[in-house]
Amino acid sequence: MSTKHIHTAADLVRFRASIRIECGDCGSARTMSGVELVGACGAGSLVAARARMKCGRCGGKAARLAVLPPV
C-alpha cells in the first residue's frame, strides 16, 4: 500500500480521505470529509485551515488534526 502525502484540503478530496478534528482544550471531536472541509475553509493547506478552526463547544483554538483513510 502506498503512502499518500496529504498537505491540503484538495489532497483530501483527491484521495477521498477524511479528517478528524479534536479540540485540545475540551476533547470534543468531529469528522469531516474533504469536500466539507473545502467548503468550510477552502482548498488551501491544512495548517492554514487548522489556524482558522474554533471549537463550537468551548471556543478553544487548539485543534488537533488526524487524516483518516478513505472508507
C-alpha positions as CSV (number, residue, x, y, z in Angstrom):
1,M,0.0,0.0,0.0
2,S,1.4,3.4,-0.9
3,T,1.8,6.4,1.4
4,K,-0.2,9.4,0.5
5,H,1.2,12.9,1.2
6,I,-1.8,15.0,2.3
7,H,-1.0,18.6,2.9
8,T,-4.0,20.4,1.6
9,A,-7.8,20.1,1.7
10,A,-7.7,19.5,-2.0
11,D,-5.5,16.4,-1.4
12,L,-8.2,15.1,1.0
13,V,-10.7,15.3,-1.8
14,R,-8.4,13.8,-4.4
15,F,-7.6,10.8,-2.2
16,R,-11.2,10.6,-0.8
17,A,-9.9,10.8,2.7
18,S,-11.5,12.4,5.8
19,I,-10.1,14.4,8.6
20,R,-10.8,14.1,12.4
21,I,-10.7,17.4,14.3
22,E,-10.3,17.2,18.0
23,C,-10.3,20.1,20.5
24,G,-7.2,20.2,22.5
25,D,-9.0,22.0,25.3
26,C,-12.2,20.1,25.9
27,G,-11.7,17.0,23.8
28,S,-14.8,17.3,21.6
29,A,-14.3,15.8,18.2
30,R,-15.7,16.0,14.7
31,T,-15.0,14.1,11.4
32,M,-15.3,16.0,8.1
33,S,-14.9,14.7,4.6
34,G,-12.5,16.5,2.3
35,V,-15.4,18.1,0.4
36,E,-16.9,19.5,3.7
37,L,-13.5,20.9,4.6
38,V,-13.0,22.6,1.2
39,G,-16.5,24.1,1.6
40,A,-15.7,25.5,5.1
41,C,-12.1,26.5,4.7
42,G,-11.1,26.5,1.0
43,A,-8.7,24.2,-0.8
44,G,-5.6,25.5,0.9
45,S,-3.2,23.9,3.3
46,L,-4.3,22.0,6.4
47,V,-2.0,24.2,8.5
48,A,-3.9,27.3,7.4
49,A,-7.3,25.6,8.0
50,R,-6.2,24.5,11.5
51,A,-5.4,28.1,12.4
52,R,-9.0,29.1,11.4
53,M,-10.7,26.4,13.5
54,K,-12.5,27.2,16.7
55,C,-14.3,24.7,18.9
56,G,-18.1,25.1,18.9
57,R,-18.3,23.7,22.4
58,C,-15.8,25.7,24.4
59,G,-14.4,28.3,21.9
60,G,-10.9,26.9,22.1
61,K,-8.4,27.3,19.2
62,A,-6.2,24.3,20.0
63,A,-7.4,21.9,17.2
64,R,-5.6,18.6,16.6
65,L,-6.0,17.1,13.1
66,A,-5.7,13.5,12.0
67,V,-6.1,12.3,8.5
68,L,-8.4,9.2,8.2
69,P,-8.1,6.8,5.3
70,P,-10.9,6.5,2.7
71,V,-13.8,4.3,3.6
